[in-house]
């Protein structure tokens, strides 16, 4: 037996591994894996943006908050587009194979990385609130409230996964 073909390109291998197959839970896990990689990439981009912002501050004073907020808005918009397209592909494949379409399950499972981050941040914020109250430190209390706000943002991203999956399933109907 001889092999005469060339290996499949890496992007084709990755797409075949991550492409939807019509199962709500398994496709949700695939999208959760994509979300996890994108979260890590977003953190790396925020670190690079911080370094670029420091270089810009040499010429023009620009607060990092402006850069970070713009980057988060752009990354969230890109994420919504990816979620919508993936959910649309899932709906087509599920209907094509005669399976029931469960956008809530797909979105809920896909949002698990965001929910996990949100829960950890909320737990840390509650501990900081407790320490701020015990030590009468208003700075700790403000930091804890800020962290609770970030936790709410990640919970909103988790809910957005479900909303986008629902929207994609109704459009594909």
C-alpha positions, -999 to +999 in steps of 0.1 A: +000+000+000+015+033-010+005+068-002+008+093-031-011+123-017+002+151+003-008+158+039-039+179+044-032+216+051-034+224+088-063+249+084-084+221+067-076+197+096-086+223+122-118+232+103-127+195+100-121+190+137-141+221+147-169+221+121-204+215+134-219+181+130-255+187+142-252+176+179-261+205+202-238+195+231-208+184+210-211+215+187-214+236+218-182+221+232-165+228+199-177+265+200-166+266+237-131+255+226-131+282+200-142+307+227-115+296+250-088+301+224-103+335+216-103+345+252-066+337+255-059+356+222-079+386+235-058+387+267-026+386+246-040+414+224-048+434+255-012+430+267+002+440+233-022+470+232-009+480+266+026+480+253+016+499+222-003+524+244+029+530+264+047+538+232+019+562+221+020+579+255+055+591+247+041+612+219+004+618+229-010+611+264-038+586+257-053+566+286-052+528+282-088+526+292-098+541+258-076+516+239-088+487+260-125+496+257-122+500+219-104+467+216-129+449+237-158+463+216-141+452+184-133+417+198-169+413+211-183+423+177-160+398+160-171+372+185-208+378+178-202+373+141-183+341+147-210+328+170-238+337+146-221+320+116-212+289+137-248+286+150-261+290+115-239+262+103-250+241+132-287+247+124-282+237+088-263+206+096-288+196+124-318+201+101-300+184+072-294+153+093-329+153+108-319+162+143-337+185+166-323+221+167-315+231+203-300+266+201-303+272+239-282+241+245-256+251+219-254+286+232-253+275+269-225+250+264-206+275+242-208+301+269-194+279+296-159+295+294-174+329+300-195+316+328-165+300+345-145+332+343-175+352+356-180+329+386-143+330+395-143+368+393-175+371+412-162+349+440-130+370+442-150+402+442-171+389+471-140+381+491-126+415+483-158+432+494-156+412+527-120+422+532-129+458+523-156+459+549-135+442+576-105+465+570-126+497+564-107+501+531-127+521+505-100+513+478-106+475+483-143+481+481-140+500+448-117+474+434-142+447+444-170+465+427-149+470+396-142+433+395-179+425+401-186+447+370-161+426+349-178+395+362-212+409+350-196+416+316-185+379+313-220+368+324-234+390+296-211+374+271-224+340+283-259+351+278-250+366+244-240+332+232-275+319+238-292+350+223-270+348+192-277+310+188-314+317+191-312+345+165-293+323+141-318+294+145-348+316+138-332+331+108-323+297+094-359+285+099 
